[in-house]
Amino acid sequence: GFIGVVDNEANSFISSLVNSAGASIGSKNVDTGIKNLGSIGTLSNSGSIVGGSSDIYNRGTIGTFSNSGSISGGHSGSGGYGGIGNYGTIDILKNEIGGNISGGSLGIADFGTIGTLSNGGNISSDFVGIGNYGTIDILKNEIGGTISGKSVGISDFGTIGTIINNGMITSGKTGVFLMDVPMTLINTGTIIGDNGKGNAITIGTKNAA
C-alpha cells in the first residue's frame, strides 16, 4: 500500500503506527513522509519511508521507534538533512538488522532527546551519519552495524552519555568527532577515518567549533 503523508498534529495520539514490508509512506515530492507534533506510542517500519527534505520529522514524543526497512530522504540537492530529524523526544530508536537510514546532510539528526539509539543495520549520509546537537543517553552500534558519512561518521556537538561500538564506524575524514564534554566511549569494533589515513577519533573544543 501507499500513503502520501502521515501528519500527527500537536495534542494528538497514535498508539501504534506500522508500515509493513512492501508498503510505502511519502515520496520525494513531499517535504516529510511522517511528521509528528503529538505523541506516538510505537512506530515500526519494515517498508519504505521517503521525504524530499526529511523522511521523519519529530517535534513530539515517540515511545519506541524500530526500523528494519528503508528510510531515505534529503538527497540530490533538495536542501534537506535526511532520514530522521528529532527535535522532541524518542525513548528508544532501533535500526535493526537489514534496516537502512540515509540522508543528504545527516542520516539521523538529533536536536532533542533520545534515550537509547541502537544500530544493527546501516546509517549513512552524504555528510554526517549521526549528528547530535541535543542529548543521547546511549548510542550503541551493534555487531554487523555500520555508521558512515562522507565527512564524519558520528558528530557530537551536544551530549552523548555513552557510545558503544561493536560494529563499524567509518567516514571520508573523521570517524567520530566529540566535543570536550564528559562521556564514555567503549570500542570492540572498528573506527576508521579516510580509509585509515584520517582521524579515527577527534576531540574538539566548543571554542574551535
C-alpha positions as CSV (number, residue, x, y, z in Angstrom):
1,G,0.0,0.0,0.0
2,F,0.9,3.7,-0.3
3,I,0.2,6.7,1.9
4,G,1.3,10.1,0.8
5,V,1.9,11.7,4.2
6,V,1.3,10.9,7.9
7,D,0.8,14.1,9.8
8,N,0.2,13.7,13.6
9,E,-0.6,17.2,14.9
10,A,0.0,18.6,18.4
11,N,-2.1,17.1,21.2
12,S,-2.9,14.1,19.1
13,F,-2.1,10.5,19.9
14,I,-1.3,7.4,17.8
15,S,-0.9,4.3,19.9
16,S,0.8,2.2,17.1
17,L,1.9,3.1,13.6
18,V,3.1,0.2,11.4
19,N,4.4,0.5,7.9
20,S,4.7,-3.1,6.7
21,A,7.2,-4.7,4.3
22,G,6.2,-3.7,0.7
23,A,4.3,-0.6,1.9
24,S,5.4,3.0,1.4
25,I,4.9,6.3,3.1
26,G,5.8,9.6,1.4
27,S,7.7,10.5,-1.7
28,K,10.5,12.8,-3.0
29,N,7.7,15.3,-3.9
30,V,6.7,15.9,-0.3
31,D,8.9,17.5,2.4
32,T,8.3,14.9,5.0
33,G,6.9,11.3,5.0
34,I,5.9,11.3,8.7
35,K,5.5,14.4,10.8
36,N,4.8,14.0,14.5
37,L,4.0,17.0,16.7
38,G,1.9,14.9,19.1
39,S,2.6,11.5,20.6
40,I,3.2,8.1,19.0
41,G,3.5,5.1,21.3
42,T,5.1,2.7,18.8
43,L,6.4,3.4,15.3
44,S,7.6,0.4,13.3
45,N,8.8,0.5,9.7
46,S,9.6,-2.6,7.6
47,G,8.7,-0.9,4.3
48,S,9.8,2.4,2.8
49,I,9.6,5.9,4.1
50,V,10.7,8.8,1.8
51,G,10.7,12.6,2.0
52,G,12.2,15.2,-0.2
53,S,13.6,17.2,2.8
54,S,13.4,14.6,5.6
55,D,11.7,11.3,5.9
56,I,10.6,11.6,9.6
57,Y,10.3,14.8,11.5
58,N,9.6,14.5,15.2
59,R,8.8,17.5,17.5
60,G,6.6,15.5,19.8
61,T,7.2,12.2,21.6
62,I,7.8,8.7,20.3
63,G,8.0,5.7,22.7
64,T,9.7,3.1,20.6
65,F,10.8,3.6,17.0
66,S,12.1,0.5,15.2
67,N,13.2,0.2,11.5
68,S,14.0,-2.9,9.5
69,G,13.2,-1.3,6.2
70,S,14.3,1.8,4.3
71,I,14.3,5.4,5.4
72,S,15.9,7.6,2.8
73,G,15.5,11.3,2.1
74,G,17.0,14.7,1.6
75,H,19.3,13.6,-1.2
76,S,20.1,15.2,-4.6
77,G,20.5,18.8,-3.5
78,S,17.0,19.0,-2.0
79,G,18.4,21.0,0.9
80,G,17.0,18.6,3.5
81,Y,19.1,17.0,6.2
82,G,17.9,13.5,5.6
83,G,16.5,10.4,7.2
84,I,15.3,11.2,10.8
85,G,15.1,14.7,12.4
86,N,14.4,14.6,16.1
87,Y,13.5,17.9,17.9
88,G,11.4,16.2,20.5
89,T,11.8,13.0,22.5
90,I,12.3,9.4,21.4
91,D,12.7,6.9,24.2
92,I,14.1,4.1,22.1
93,L,15.3,4.3,18.5
94,K,16.3,1.0,16.9
95,N,17.7,0.5,13.4
96,E,17.6,-3.3,13.2
97,I,19.5,-5.8,11.0
98,G,18.6,-5.1,7.4
99,G,17.5,-1.6,8.2
100,N,18.8,1.3,6.2
101,I,18.6,5.0,7.2
102,S,20.2,7.5,4.9
103,G,20.1,11.2,4.2
104,G,21.6,14.1,2.3
105,S,23.3,16.1,5.2
106,L,22.6,13.7,8.1
107,G,21.3,10.2,8.4
108,I,20.0,10.9,11.9
109,A,19.9,14.5,13.3
110,D,19.1,14.8,17.0
111,F,18.3,18.3,18.3
112,G,16.1,16.9,21.1
113,T,16.4,13.9,23.4
114,I,17.0,10.2,22.6
115,G,17.2,7.6,25.4
116,T,18.8,4.7,23.5
117,L,19.8,4.7,19.9
118,S,21.0,1.3,18.6
119,N,22.0,0.3,15.1
120,G,22.3,-3.2,13.7
121,G,21.9,-2.1,10.1
122,N,23.2,0.8,8.1
123,I,23.1,4.5,8.9
124,S,24.7,6.8,6.3
125,S,24.7,10.2,4.7
126,D,26.5,12.4,2.2
127,F,27.9,14.4,5.1
128,V,27.4,13.1,8.7
129,G,26.0,9.7,9.6
130,I,24.6,10.6,13.0
131,G,24.7,14.3,14.1
132,N,23.9,15.0,17.8
133,Y,23.1,18.6,18.9
134,G,20.9,17.6,21.8
135,T,21.1,14.6,24.2
136,I,21.6,10.9,23.6
137,D,21.9,8.8,26.7
138,I,23.3,5.7,25.0
139,L,24.4,5.2,21.4
140,K,25.2,1.6,20.5
141,N,26.4,0.3,17.2
142,E,25.9,-3.5,17.2
143,I,28.0,-6.2,15.6
144,G,27.3,-6.0,11.9
145,G,26.1,-2.4,12.1
146,T,27.7,0.3,10.1
147,I,27.6,4.1,10.7
148,S,29.2,6.2,7.9
149,G,29.3,9.7,6.5
150,K,31.4,11.1,3.7
151,S,32.8,13.6,6.2
152,V,32.1,12.2,9.7
153,G,30.5,9.0,11.0
154,I,29.3,10.3,14.3
155,S,29.4,14.0,15.2
156,D,28.6,15.2,18.8
157,F,28.0,18.9,19.5
158,G,25.6,18.1,22.3
159,T,25.7,15.5,25.0
160,I,26.2,11.7,24.5
161,G,26.4,9.8,27.7
162,T,27.9,6.6,26.3
163,I,29.0,5.4,22.9
164,I,29.4,1.6,22.5
165,N,30.8,0.4,19.2
166,N,30.8,-3.3,18.3
167,G,30.5,-2.8,14.6
168,M,31.9,-0.3,12.0
169,I,32.1,3.5,12.2
170,T,33.7,5.0,9.1
171,S,34.0,8.2,7.1
172,G,35.9,10.1,4.4
173,K,37.5,12.3,7.0
174,T,36.8,11.6,10.7
175,G,35.2,8.5,12.2
176,V,33.9,10.1,15.4
177,F,34.1,13.8,16.4
178,L,33.4,14.6,20.0
179,M,33.2,17.9,21.8
180,D,35.1,18.4,25.1
181,V,32.3,17.1,27.4
182,P,32.4,14.1,29.9
183,M,31.3,10.9,28.2
184,T,32.3,7.2,27.8
185,L,33.4,5.5,24.6
186,I,33.7,1.7,24.5
187,N,35.0,0.2,21.3
188,T,35.3,-3.5,20.5
189,G,34.7,-2.9,16.7
190,T,36.3,-0.7,14.1
191,I,36.5,3.1,13.8
192,I,38.2,4.4,10.7
193,G,38.7,7.9,9.2
194,D,39.6,8.4,5.5
195,N,40.3,4.7,4.8
196,G,42.8,4.7,7.7
197,K,44.5,7.9,6.6
198,G,42.3,10.3,8.5
199,N,41.5,10.7,12.2
200,A,39.5,7.8,13.7
201,I,38.5,9.9,16.7
202,T,38.8,13.7,17.0
203,I,38.1,15.5,20.3
204,G,37.4,19.2,19.7
205,T,36.6,22.2,21.8
206,K,33.5,24.4,21.8
207,N,35.6,27.4,21.0
208,A,37.1,25.7,18.0
209,A,33.7,24.6,16.8
